[in-house]
Amino acid sequence: MPLSAQKPAKAATIQEIRARKNQTPIVALTAYTTPISRLLDPHVDVLLVGDSLGMVIYGMETTLGVTLEMMCAHGKAVVRGAVSSCVVVDMPFGSYQESQELAYRNAARILAETGCAAVKLEGGQEMAATIAFLTARGIPVMGHVGLLPQSFNSQGGFRTQGRTAEAATRILADARAVADAGAFSIVVEGVVETLAAEITNAVVVPTIGIGASAACDGQILVTEDLLGLFSDFTPKFVKRYAELGSEVSVAVGAYAKEVRARSFPASEHCFGAAPQAKRTEETTESDDVV
């Protein structure tokens, strides 16, 4: 049976994802375009349209410059390619922190414009009231605790979180607050392994780890990292399952060489002219009509 036939031809719901707590691990990857969405969809449970697209697609140094318009555009593209996976779209920096009302307006826009199943936002105890506000009004929310890329300045950069007892206690409290506020799952990023396991045991919703622990209820990676298509930097927690970047370079190099040698396009890649006899016959018929 092909892999694409192993999943039902309907999108996984947030209720189904939430029910995966302590069950078969949740498989999640990022996606930003329709072609990638179609390739990943048969194999994953969750497709996250991450604000990491700012770095991976647009070449930004951080995610802070990503706009709501970008997230909506890429969210629509991913939803078009998804059949059986649950699509979640990141809320970009500045789109939800100011007030609960602003968060609702922007989250509702993302859901309405993209057709995704849920939004994801970063933050712990300080965002719990906002998460509760959104979920009470029909906006499904995936939480995100630990290393917070949108807050990397205040966190001192992209550093592992939870190394001290004080930090671990705070992050654990963050996860509990997010779960209690109504999030249906929580991304746990960049924390020490023991803390990730403790968080997973402490909350009633699934945890999805990235740079965390196999004890989490699922895992997520940036697809371009996994495939070797993004090489600006490689976090320790990334495992490359392919090196497509080097293959792309070889293929493009071969193309460029053939173009410069005028060996591409060859005759089999071109549209041929009509046979001479047929062209003469068509010309004669045309003359007769005149």
ABEGO torsion letter per residue (X at the ends): XBAAAABBBBBBBAAAAAAABGBBBBBBBBBABAAAAAAAAAABABBBBBAAAAAAAAGBABAAABBAAAAAAAAAAAAAABAABBBBBBBBBGAAAABAAAAAAAAAAAAAAAGBABBBBBEBAAAAAAAAAAAAAGBBBBBBBEBBAAAAAAAGEBBBBGABAAAAAAAAAAAAAAAAAGBABBBBBGBBAAAAAAAAAABABBBBBBGBBAABABBBBBAAAAAGABAABBBAABBBABBAAAAAAAAAAAAAAAAAAGAOBBAAABBBBBBAAAAAAAAAAAAAAX
